[in-house]
Amino acid sequence: MTYNDRYIIVKLETSYDISDPESASVAAIGSHVTLGNWNENRPLLAINKIGNQWEIYISARAGTRIYWKWIIYDLRTRKIL
């Protein structure tokens, strides 16, 4: 097995205060397939931890460059705010 054949867990985390968590969520889009390959219609919703802490975990091949950006996603309209 070479270095690039191993998979690792990548944790993305941020802090953001959502005033109405029933209508909006923190999410991410990015260059990885799990992050929708920059498709704004396929964001990965973050898990809300304590307070305003948000996390996302993805599995990626070791050595993979992953680019992403955090977004606020409207859960009702399914659009980026």
SVG drawing of the C-alpha trace seen along z (x, -y; Angstrom):
<svg xmlns="http://www.w3.org/2000/svg" viewBox="-39 -35 43 37">
<polyline fill="none" stroke="black" stroke-width="0.4" points="0.0,0.0 1.4,-3.4 0.8,-6.6 -1.9,-7.7 -3.9,-4.5 -4.6,-5.2 -7.7,-7.0 -7.9,-9.5 -10.8,-11.3 -10.7,-15.1 -12.5,-17.3 -13.7,-20.7 -14.9,-23.0 -16.1,-26.5 -18.1,-28.8 -21.1,-30.6 -24.3,-31.7 -27.5,-30.7 -30.5,-32.6 -33.1,-30.2 -31.6,-26.6 -34.9,-25.3 -34.7,-27.4 -30.9,-27.6 -27.8,-25.6 -24.0,-25.9 -22.8,-23.8 -19.8,-23.5 -19.2,-23.1 -15.9,-22.3 -13.5,-20.4 -14.1,-16.9 -16.9,-14.6 -18.4,-14.5 -18.5,-18.4 -20.4,-18.3 -17.6,-19.2 -18.5,-22.9 -22.1,-22.2 -24.2,-24.7 -27.1,-22.3 -25.2,-19.6 -23.8,-21.1 -22.8,-19.0 -24.7,-20.1 -22.6,-20.6 -23.4,-19.0 -24.2,-21.5 -22.3,-20.7 -22.5,-22.8 -23.7,-26.4 -22.4,-27.8 -19.8,-25.1 -20.2,-23.2 -18.4,-20.2 -18.1,-18.1 -16.2,-14.9 -15.2,-13.5 -13.1,-10.5 -10.4,-11.3 -7.4,-9.7 -4.2,-10.7 -2.4,-13.4 -5.6,-14.8 -5.9,-18.6 -9.3,-19.7 -10.6,-23.2 -13.9,-24.3 -15.9,-27.2 -18.5,-27.5 -21.9,-28.6 -25.2,-29.3 -27.9,-27.1 -31.6,-27.8 -33.3,-24.6 -36.7,-25.6 -35.8,-26.9 -32.7,-24.7 -30.6,-27.6 -27.4,-29.3 -28.1,-32.5"/>
</svg>
